[in-house]
Amino acid sequence: MTCFSFLCGRRIDSSQESQHMGRDDEELGSIQNVRCYTYKELRKATEGFSTANKIGEGGFGSVYKGRLKNGKIAAIKVLSTESRQGVKEFLAEIKAMSEIEHENLVKLYGCCVEDNHRILVYNYLENNSLAQTLLDGGHSHRNIQFSWRTRTKICIGVARGLTFLHEEVKPYIVHRDIKASNILLDKDLTAKISDFGLAKLIPDNQTHVSTRVAGTLGYLAPEYAIRGKLTRKADLYSFGVLLLEIVSGRNNTNTRLPVEEQYLLERTWELYERRELISLVDASLNGDFNAEEACRFLKIGLLCTQDDPNLRPSMSTVVKMLTGRKNVDERKITKPGLISDFMDLKVRAPSKTKASASTYFNVSSGSDNQDTSILTSENSSSVTMTAFTELYDRSI
């Protein structure tokens, strides 16, 4: 693991920067079971990081398809060197993935830490992400048929992956960025949770951590977006939104639709109250789906997105409900945390709190249309609602 000493191979500008880099080296030195690739090896594997081999781009770097020396096809994620956040995401991703393996998680092959290069090497997944296949209308992957059976398989697979992270790994892991672009599909359309750059490892003796807000607008749990209070229930909220997207075949936000239909979670709640959930199911299925099962999945999505995090079920309970081993108790379904509620708070907010969103956030955009990730500044563990909603307005 001595190759990690090259992580911070740039000129030290201050004693504070030196301390930061020392901590990075120390953290990396404690990580085991990670293979180190040379930059030359990965450059050759991607044909010089050719644009022809580029398969994705997000807020923290680009992803390339490459062939390793052993013949394996890999997804090679090159992190941006422009900010210290990139270093932190890199460290978090290696720590989260170095010692865990599950059918519904991407597999980390290794990394490259050479000079200022920070590269992660994962198994390559043939069918890209849900954001680029199902939610873009299938325009770039017309050969993939998202039948109802395929969708249920994907939903259950993601739920099982999260159950593993939340309940079987010690310390448990909160992903913090569950969304369609981070759910990849292999050749058999098995779902794999990816991108652990924002993941938090939380000891069993802690109920929550207070942290900077990080994630993607539209998937953020209210208690986390507003107060920076992070628990496993934040992932539950994100999963609930994702579940609604998979069943409906649409993004959680679409401003091209009529106003009353633009926000998927809000629309789902309205249809639930009117007992018309069935109308939300993706029309491209042409009626070829199990109506009772589809409505059950939508109700589970509402259970996961309830405004009060204490009312959201555990991921293992979600798996039981998705697979029909546990009934959905509709008496436990309460109003979800809705985007319109954020907007109401914005309107009622006193003028002294009105500040530029850039005061509170660093914003980066991913590859899918609605994929706007946010990170609060290091000096703030909470977010004013005004700043949050101003940023949301900008993102859509």
C-alpha positions in Angstrom: 0.0 0.0 0.0 3.0 2.3 -0.2 1.7 3.6 -3.5 -0.7 5.7 -1.4 2.1 8.0 -0.4 1.9 9.6 -3.8 -1.7 10.7 -3.3 -0.8 14.3 -2.4 2.2 14.7 -4.7 1.7 18.4 -5.3 3.4 21.4 -3.9 2.5 22.3 -0.3 1.2 25.8 -0.2 0.6 26.2 3.6 0.9 24.4 6.9 -2.9 23.8 6.9 -2.7 22.1 3.5 0.2 20.0 4.8 -1.9 18.8 7.7 -4.7 17.9 5.4 -2.4 15.9 3.1 -0.9 14.1 6.1 -4.4 13.0 7.2 -5.1 11.8 3.7 -1.9 9.7 3.7 -2.7 8.3 7.1 -6.3 7.4 6.1 -5.1 5.7 2.9 -2.4 3.8 4.7 -5.0 2.1 6.9 -6.9 0.7 4.0 -6.2 -2.9 3.0 -7.3 -5.3 0.3 -7.0 -2.8 -2.6 -4.9 -3.5 -5.6 -2.8 -0.6 -6.9 -2.7 0.0 -10.7 -0.1 2.2 -12.4 -1.3 5.3 -14.3 0.5 3.9 -17.4 -1.4 0.7 -17.1 -4.8 2.4 -16.9 -3.9 4.9 -19.6 -3.1 1.9 -22.0 -6.3 0.1 -20.9 -8.4 3.1 -22.0 -6.4 3.9 -25.1 -5.1 7.2 -23.6 -8.4 7.9 -21.9 -9.9 8.3 -25.3 -13.2 10.1 -25.6 -14.5 7.1 -27.6 -14.1 5.0 -24.4 -15.8 7.6 -22.2 -19.0 6.1 -20.8 -20.0 8.7 -18.1 -19.3 12.0 -16.4 -20.3 13.3 -13.0 -19.5 16.1 -10.6 -16.3 14.4 -9.4 -14.8 13.1 -12.7 -15.2 10.9 -15.8 -15.6 7.2 -16.3 -14.0 5.2 -19.1 -14.3 1.7 -20.4 -11.0 -0.1 -20.5 -9.5 -3.5 -20.9 -7.0 -4.5 -18.2 -3.9 -6.6 -18.7 -5.7 -9.7 -17.5 -8.3 -9.2 -20.2 -11.1 -8.0 -17.9 -13.2 -5.1 -19.1 -13.4 -2.4 -16.4 -15.0 0.9 -15.6 -12.2 3.3 -14.8 -13.3 6.3 -12.8 -10.9 9.3 -13.0 -11.5 11.8 -10.3 -11.1 15.5 -10.8 -8.0 17.0 -9.1 -9.5 20.5 -8.9 -10.8 20.4 -5.3 -10.2 18.8 -2.0 -13.7 17.4 -2.2 -12.4 15.1 -4.9 -9.8 13.7 -2.4 -12.4 13.2 0.2 -14.8 11.4 -2.2 -11.9 9.2 -3.3 -11.0 8.2 0.3 -14.6 7.6 1.2 -15.2 5.4 -1.8 -12.2 3.2 -1.2 -13.0 2.9 2.5 -16.6 1.9 1.8 -15.8 -0.6 -0.9 -12.5 -2.1 0.0 -13.8 -4.9 2.2 -17.4 -5.5 1.1 -18.9 -7.5 -1.7 -22.6 -8.2 -2.6 -24.5 -9.2 -5.7 -26.2 -5.8 -5.8 -23.1 -3.6 -5.3 -20.5 -2.8 -7.9 -17.2 -4.5 -7.3 -14.0 -2.5 -6.7 -11.0 -4.0 -8.5 -8.5 -1.4 -7.3 -7.2 2.1 -7.7 -4.4 4.2 -8.9 -2.7 6.8 -6.7 0.3 8.2 -8.6 1.4 11.8 -8.5 -1.9 13.8 -8.5 -3.8 11.0 -10.3 -6.7 9.5 -8.3 -8.4 6.7 -10.2 -10.9 3.9 -9.2 -11.3 0.7 -11.1 -14.6 -1.1 -11.0 -16.2 -4.0 -12.8 -17.8 -2.9 -16.1 -21.5 -3.1 -16.3 -22.9 -3.5 -19.8 -26.2 -1.8 -19.6 -25.2 1.5 -18.0 -27.5 3.2 -15.5 -31.3 3.4 -14.9 -31.0 7.2 -15.7 -29.6 6.5 -19.1 -31.8 3.5 -20.0 -35.2 3.6 -18.3 -35.7 7.3 -17.5 -34.4 8.8 -20.7 -37.2 7.1 -22.5 -34.9 4.4 -23.7 -33.7 6.4 -26.6 -30.0 5.4 -26.2 -30.8 1.7 -25.3 -33.8 0.7 -27.4 -32.8 -3.0 -27.1 -33.5 -3.1 -23.4 -37.1 -4.2 -22.5 -38.1 -2.9 -19.1 -40.9 -5.4 -18.5 -42.7 -5.3 -15.2 -40.8 -8.4 -14.1 -37.5 -6.7 -14.9 -38.5 -3.6 -12.9 -39.5 -5.7 -9.9 -36.1 -7.5 -10.1 -34.3 -4.1 -10.1 -36.3 -2.7 -7.2 -35.8 -5.8 -5.1 -32.1 -5.9 -6.0 -31.5 -2.3 -5.0 -33.4 -2.9 -1.7 -31.3 -6.0 -0.9 -28.1 -4.0 -1.6 -29.1 -1.3 0.8 -30.2 -3.8 3.4 -26.7 -5.3 3.2 -25.1 -1.8 3.7 -27.5 -0.8 6.5 -27.8 -4.0 8.5 -25.0 -6.5 7.7 -21.9 -4.3 7.3 -20.1 -3.2 10.5 -19.9 -0.2 10.8 -23.0 0.2 8.7 -22.9 2.4 5.6 -25.2 5.2 4.6 -24.8 5.7 0.9 -26.2 9.3 0.8 -26.7 9.4 -3.0 -29.1 6.7 -4.0 -30.5 7.8 -7.4 -31.2 6.5 -10.9 -27.8 7.4 -12.3 -26.1 5.4 -9.5 -28.0 2.2 -10.2 -26.1 0.3 -12.9 -27.3 -2.7 -14.8 -25.2 -5.8 -15.8 -25.8 -7.9 -18.9 -28.7 -9.7 -17.1 -30.2 -6.4 -15.9 -29.2 -7.1 -12.3 -29.1 -3.8 -10.4 -25.8 -2.7 -8.8 -25.5 0.2 -6.5 -22.5 2.4 -7.5 -20.7 5.6 -6.5 -19.8 5.5 -2.8 -18.0 8.8 -2.9 -20.5 10.4 -0.4 -20.9 7.3 1.8 -20.7 7.6 5.6 -19.6 4.7 7.8 -21.5 5.0 11.1 -20.8 2.9 14.2 -23.6 0.9 15.8 -23.6 3.0 19.0 -24.5 6.1 17.0 -28.1 6.8 16.0 -27.1 9.6 13.6 -24.4 12.0 12.6 -24.7 15.7 11.9 -22.9 16.4 8.7 -22.7 18.6 5.7 -25.5 18.0 3.3 -24.5 16.0 0.2 -26.6 14.3 -2.4 -28.9 15.0 -5.3 -31.9 17.3 -5.3 -35.1 15.5 -5.6 -33.8 12.5 -3.6 -32.9 14.3 -0.4 -34.8 13.5 2.8 -36.2 16.7 4.4 -34.6 16.2 7.8 -31.2 15.8 6.2 -31.6 18.6 3.6 -32.7 21.1 6.2 -30.8 20.1 9.4 -27.9 17.9 8.2 -29.1 15.1 10.4 -28.0 11.9 8.7 -29.4 8.4 9.5 -30.2 5.3 7.4 -33.6 6.8 6.9 -32.2 9.3 4.5 -31.3 6.4 2.2 -34.8 5.1 2.7 -36.3 8.4 1.4 -34.0 8.4 -1.6 -34.9 4.7 -2.3 -38.6 5.6 -2.1 -38.3 8.3 -4.7 -36.3 5.8 -6.9 -39.0 3.2 -6.5 -41.6 5.6 -7.8 -39.4 6.5 -10.8 -39.0 2.8 -11.7 -42.7 2.1 -11.5 -43.7 5.2 -13.4 -40.8 5.3 -15.8 -40.2 9.0 -15.3 -37.9 11.4 -13.5 -38.8 12.7 -10.1 -39.0 16.2 -11.6 -40.1 17.1 -15.1 -40.9 20.7 -15.7 -42.2 19.9 -19.2 -45.3 18.4 -17.7 -48.4 20.4 -16.5 -47.7 22.1 -13.2 -49.8 19.6 -11.2 -47.7 16.7 -12.5 -44.2 18.1 -12.4 -43.1 16.6 -9.1 -43.5 12.8 -9.0 -43.7 12.3 -5.2 -46.3 15.0 -4.9 -48.3 13.5 -7.8 -48.1 10.1 -6.2 -49.5 11.4 -2.9 -52.4 13.1 -4.7 -53.3 10.0 -6.7 -53.0 7.8 -3.5 -55.5 10.1 -1.7 -57.8 9.8 -4.7 -57.3 6.0 -4.9 -56.0 6.3 -8.4 -52.4 5.1 -8.0 -52.8 2.7 -11.0 -52.8 5.6 -13.4 -49.1 6.4 -12.4 -47.8 3.1 -13.8 -45.6 3.6 -16.9 -47.8 3.6 -20.0 -45.1 2.0 -22.0 -45.9 -1.3 -20.3 -49.2 -1.3 -22.3 -51.1 -2.8 -19.4 -48.8 -5.8 -19.2 -48.1 -5.7 -15.4 -49.6 -6.9 -12.1 -51.8 -4.1 -11.0 -52.0 -5.2 -7.4 -48.2 -5.5 -7.2 -47.6 -2.2 -8.9 -49.8 -0.4 -6.5 -48.1 -2.1 -3.6 -44.7 -0.9 -4.8 -46.0 2.7 -5.1 -47.4 2.5 -1.5 -44.0 1.2 -0.3 -42.5 4.2 -2.0 -44.8 6.4 0.0 -43.9 4.6 3.2 -40.2 5.3 2.5 -40.7 9.0 1.9 -42.8 9.9 4.9 -42.0 13.3 6.3 -41.2 11.8 9.7 -38.1 9.6 9.4 -39.2 7.6 12.4 -42.2 6.3 10.4 -40.1 5.0 7.5 -39.5 1.2 7.6 -36.1 -0.4 7.7 -34.6 -1.7 4.4 -35.1 -5.3 5.5 -38.8 -4.6 6.1 -38.9 -3.0 2.6 -37.5 -6.2 1.0 -40.2 -8.3 2.8 -42.9 -6.0 1.5 -41.5 -5.9 -2.0 -41.3 -9.7 -2.2 -44.8 -10.1 -0.7 -43.6 -11.7 2.6 -45.0 -8.8 4.6 -48.2 -6.9 4.0 -48.2 -3.1 3.4 -50.2 -1.5 6.3 -51.9 1.5 4.7 -52.7 2.8 8.1 -49.1 3.6 8.5 -48.8 5.7 5.3 -48.7 9.4 6.1 -48.0 12.5 4.0 -44.5 12.5 2.5 -42.0 15.3 2.6 -43.0 17.2 -0.5 -41.2 19.7 -2.7 -44.2 22.0 -2.4 -43.7 22.1 1.4 -40.2 23.4 0.7 -41.6 26.1 -1.5 -44.2 27.1 1.2 -41.4 27.5 3.7 -39.5 29.6 1.2 -42.4 32.0 0.8 -42.8 32.3 4.6 -39.1 32.7 5.3 -38.1 36.0 6.9 -36.2 38.3 4.6 -33.0 38.3 6.8 -32.5 34.6 5.8 -32.5 35.4 2.1 -29.0 34.7 1.0 -27.5 33.5 -2.2 -27.5 29.7 -2.4 -23.9 29.8 -3.3 -23.2 30.9 0.3 -24.3 27.5 1.5 -23.6 25.1 -1.4 -21.1 23.9 -3.9 -23.0 22.7 -6.8 -22.0 20.1 -9.4 -24.0 18.5 -12.1 -23.9 14.8 -13.2 -24.7 13.2 -16.5 -28.4 12.8 -16.3 -30.8 15.7 -16.9 -32.0 16.1 -13.3 -28.7 15.2 -11.6 -27.7 18.2 -9.6 -25.6 17.2 -6.6 -25.0 19.5 -3.6 -22.5 19.8 -0.8 -22.8 22.3 2.0 -19.7 24.2 3.1 -17.5 22.6 5.7 -18.3 25.4 8.2 -22.1 24.7 8.2 -23.8 21.5 9.4 -27.3 22.8 8.5 -29.0 24.5 5.6 -31.4 27.4 5.6 -34.6 26.5 3.8 -34.4 29.6 1.7 -31.0 28.7 0.4 -32.1 25.1 -0.3 -35.2 26.2 -2.2 -33.3 28.9 -4.2 -30.9 26.2 -5.2 -33.7 23.9 -6.2 -35.3 26.6 -8.3 -32.0 27.0 -10.1 -31.6 23.3 -10.7 -34.9 22.9 -12.5 
